[in-house]
Amino acid sequence: MHHLPPAEIDPNRPNAELLRWAYSNGIFPMGDHESGEVEWFRPDPRAILPLDAFHVPKNLAREVRKKKFTIRSDTSFEQVLRACAPARSRINGRWITEPLIPAYLELFRSGNAHCVEAWYEKKIVGGLYGVHLGSAFFGESMFSRPELGGTNASKVCLVHLVRWLNHRGFMLLDTQFRNPHLDQFGCIEVSRAEYHRRLEAALVKAATWGRFEVREA
């Protein structure tokens, strides 16, 4: 665990101020479902999805072209956040625990968090969310509901996220850890020093989220 800055904020009850400080310093939280504590991570190496070399597998490209889902942004942030909560991390089990939810909602209200949603037959069937600082987007989690027709919905959301980030001039898409799911999209690992170089460059450049639109390839 990286030492947190001296403050009156309880690291086990984080707020938006603490999250902004953490992400801008290359640190992110994960809630431990067993202990109830919030742990803080700063991995080396760090995983990113290069925005200028994002790979869309052929089968996924076909799914995107079908336009089965209605893609929206920021209309149901809390619903996306809570739908992501059951997902489990290989690091410490479940990482979105109740102490973290109010902090991310506070970030969303301040414009520092966003989500992309997939809707099908008037139901939200997939989505993702992350934190936005400067021209950096820190991807946090995603979910799909195949039982509601949402097979590949989160992947389709990721494609639309990357298109939007490129359109808006973002420089960095952080994914924290590399895994086989992200490898198919061209995920790479960089050293902590290289990550911080990229992070610092992204933080000093402003990029606004704007009014989300579905972008064609």
C-alpha positions as MATLAB code, in Angstrom:
seq = 'MHHLPPAEIDPNRPNAELLRWAYSNGIFPMGDHESGEVEWFRPDPRAILPLDAFHVPKNLAREVRKKKFTIRSDTSFEQVLRACAPARSRINGRWITEPLIPAYLELFRSGNAHCVEAWYEKKIVGGLYGVHLGSAFFGESMFSRPELGGTNASKVCLVHLVRWLNHRGFMLLDTQFRNPHLDQFGCIEVSRAEYHRRLEAALVKAATWGRFEVREA';
ca = [
       0.000    0.000    0.000;
       1.312    3.414   -0.978;
       1.391    5.966    1.830;
      -1.546    8.324    1.503;
      -1.094   12.073    2.009;
      -1.524   13.387    5.540;
      -5.126   14.485    5.731;
      -8.195   14.208    7.874;
      -9.732   11.836    5.323;
     -10.100    8.217    6.397;
      -8.607    6.060    3.600;
     -11.255    3.458    4.385;
     -13.993    6.071    3.792;
     -12.621    7.921    0.768;
     -14.248   10.937   -0.827;
     -13.845   12.583   -4.222;
     -10.946   14.756   -3.056;
      -8.915   11.727   -2.019;
      -9.737    9.849   -5.234;
      -8.628   12.801   -7.363;
      -5.352   12.979   -5.430;
      -4.809    9.232   -5.739;
      -5.474    8.905   -9.467;
      -3.349   11.952  -10.259;
      -0.486   10.217   -8.428;
      -0.916    6.879  -10.177;
      -2.723    5.247   -7.249;
      -6.138    3.587   -7.241;
      -8.316    1.944   -4.575;
      -9.768   -1.534   -4.311;
     -12.169   -2.519   -1.598;
     -11.484   -5.797    0.191;
     -14.783   -7.634    0.486;
     -13.578   -9.830    3.350;
     -11.988   -7.208    5.619;
     -14.128   -4.260    4.568;
     -10.988   -2.133    4.215;
     -10.006   -0.082    1.176;
      -6.557   -0.942   -0.152;
      -4.506    1.370   -2.388;
      -2.374    0.177   -5.298;
       0.364    1.588   -7.494;
       1.471   -1.367   -9.639;
       4.706   -1.720  -11.536;
       4.357   -2.482  -14.408;
       1.132   -0.672  -15.231;
      -1.311   -1.655  -17.976;
      -2.703    0.767  -20.541;
      -4.694    0.563  -23.761;
      -2.904    2.702  -26.370;
      -5.545    4.956  -27.863;
      -3.680    5.144  -31.174;
      -3.283    1.355  -31.436;
      -6.533   -0.022  -30.048;
      -7.382   -3.329  -31.703;
     -10.972   -4.371  -32.404;
     -11.272   -8.133  -33.072;
     -13.188   -8.962  -36.264;
     -16.080  -10.657  -34.465;
     -16.480   -7.641  -32.186;
     -16.326   -5.253  -35.136;
     -19.270   -7.146  -36.606;
     -21.171   -6.770  -33.322;
     -20.567   -3.027  -33.324;
     -21.747   -2.694  -36.933;
     -24.995   -4.515  -36.104;
     -25.972   -1.609  -33.828;
     -27.972   -3.976  -31.665;
     -27.485   -1.793  -28.596;
     -28.416    1.793  -27.954;
     -25.224    3.381  -26.621;
     -25.498    6.218  -24.116;
     -23.247    7.980  -21.646;
     -23.803    9.248  -18.109;
     -27.555    8.599  -17.976;
     -27.360    5.837  -15.327;
     -23.977    6.154  -13.627;
     -24.979    4.681  -10.280;
     -26.711    1.772  -11.982;
     -23.535    1.000  -13.941;
     -21.391    1.360  -10.840;
     -23.515   -1.042   -8.828;
     -23.801   -3.501  -11.704;
     -19.994   -3.642  -11.808;
     -19.752   -4.285   -8.069;
     -20.247   -8.093   -8.165;
     -17.198   -8.502  -10.426;
     -14.173   -9.968   -8.711;
     -10.501   -9.052   -8.791;
      -7.657  -11.540   -8.820;
      -5.911   -9.239   -6.338;
      -8.307   -9.180   -3.416;
     -11.707  -10.482   -4.437;
     -14.415   -7.883   -4.934;
     -13.062   -4.383   -5.466;
     -16.141   -2.129   -5.560;
     -17.354   -2.174   -1.984;
     -19.878    0.077   -0.268;
     -17.309    2.555    1.167;
     -16.173    3.364   -2.390;
     -19.566    3.940   -3.986;
     -20.333    7.404   -2.476;
     -16.870    8.642   -3.474;
     -17.319    7.625   -7.120;
     -20.791    9.131   -7.168;
     -19.287   12.361   -5.861;
     -16.686   12.224   -8.635;
     -19.456   11.740  -11.185;
     -21.374   14.742   -9.896;
     -18.228   16.860  -10.186;
     -17.602   15.761  -13.797;
     -14.593   13.585  -12.947;
     -16.216   10.228  -13.686;
     -18.185    8.950  -16.648;
     -19.881    5.826  -17.878;
     -20.809    4.328  -21.233;
     -23.988    2.255  -21.275;
     -25.481   -0.349  -23.632;
     -29.286   -0.542  -23.706;
     -31.414   -3.265  -25.289;
     -35.196   -3.438  -25.233;
     -35.339   -0.558  -22.730;
     -32.992   -2.310  -20.277;
     -29.382   -1.552  -19.486;
     -27.513   -4.725  -20.444;
     -23.879   -3.636  -20.210;
     -21.577   -0.782  -19.477;
     -18.339    0.541  -18.068;
     -17.183    3.461  -15.983;
     -13.988    5.281  -15.123;
     -12.363    8.425  -13.764;
     -11.518   11.479  -15.892;
      -8.714   13.900  -14.999;
      -7.136   16.176  -17.576;
      -6.850   14.107  -20.752;
      -6.510   10.818  -18.851;
      -9.279    8.259  -18.459;
      -8.805    5.616  -15.790;
     -10.935    2.613  -16.709;
     -12.351    1.004  -13.598;
     -14.770   -1.787  -14.406;
     -17.305   -3.133  -16.884;
     -20.234   -5.527  -16.905;
     -22.555   -7.388  -19.276;
     -25.888   -9.105  -18.760;
     -26.098  -11.917  -21.344;
     -29.325  -13.163  -19.790;
     -30.973   -9.906  -20.898;
     -29.525   -9.978  -24.401;
     -26.326   -8.202  -23.435;
     -23.725  -10.640  -24.752;
     -20.612   -8.585  -25.666;
     -22.328   -5.396  -24.485;
     -19.385   -4.269  -22.342;
     -16.959   -4.866  -25.218;
     -19.124   -2.789  -27.529;
     -19.107   -0.045  -24.895;
     -15.319   -0.198  -24.775;
     -15.088    0.299  -28.534;
     -17.334    3.354  -28.293;
     -15.376    4.654  -25.300;
     -12.096    4.531  -27.231;
     -13.653    6.215  -30.248;
     -14.982    8.978  -28.012;
     -11.703    9.442  -26.145;
      -9.853    9.784  -29.431;
     -12.455   12.219  -30.748;
     -12.135   14.387  -27.620;
      -8.326   14.413  -27.609;
      -7.596   12.175  -24.631;
      -4.024   10.960  -24.279;
      -4.160    8.088  -21.793;
      -6.463    5.129  -21.139;
      -5.343    3.375  -17.965;
      -6.474   -0.216  -17.297;
      -4.430   -0.852  -14.115;
      -3.570   -4.527  -14.673;
      -3.085   -6.570  -17.831;
      -5.225   -9.663  -18.357;
      -6.232  -11.956  -21.252;
      -9.526  -10.106  -21.703;
      -7.696   -6.818  -22.333;
      -4.921   -8.405  -24.399;
      -7.318   -8.889  -27.310;
      -7.626   -5.104  -27.568;
      -3.873   -4.454  -27.630;
      -3.269   -3.870  -23.929;
       0.384   -3.259  -23.063;
       2.409   -2.913  -19.887;
       4.739   -0.018  -19.189;
       7.083    0.601  -16.290;
       5.939    2.758  -13.410;
       8.345    5.483  -14.518;
       6.983    5.426  -18.076;
       3.414    5.394  -16.827;
       4.030    8.450  -14.671;
       5.637   10.234  -17.607;
       2.517    9.588  -19.678;
       0.238   10.436  -16.767;
       1.905   13.779  -16.099;
       1.625   14.720  -19.781;
      -2.059   13.767  -19.812;
      -2.868   15.670  -16.627;
      -1.542   18.985  -17.921;
      -3.611   18.768  -21.107;
      -7.306   19.484  -20.718;
      -9.818   17.284  -22.502;
     -13.548   17.668  -21.952;
     -16.045   14.815  -22.139;
     -18.590   16.925  -23.977;
     -21.988   15.782  -25.169;
     -21.506   12.116  -25.973;
     -22.257   10.883  -29.477;
     -21.821    7.465  -31.031;
     -18.842    7.712  -33.364;
     -18.403    5.633  -36.473;
     -15.048    3.987  -37.166;
];
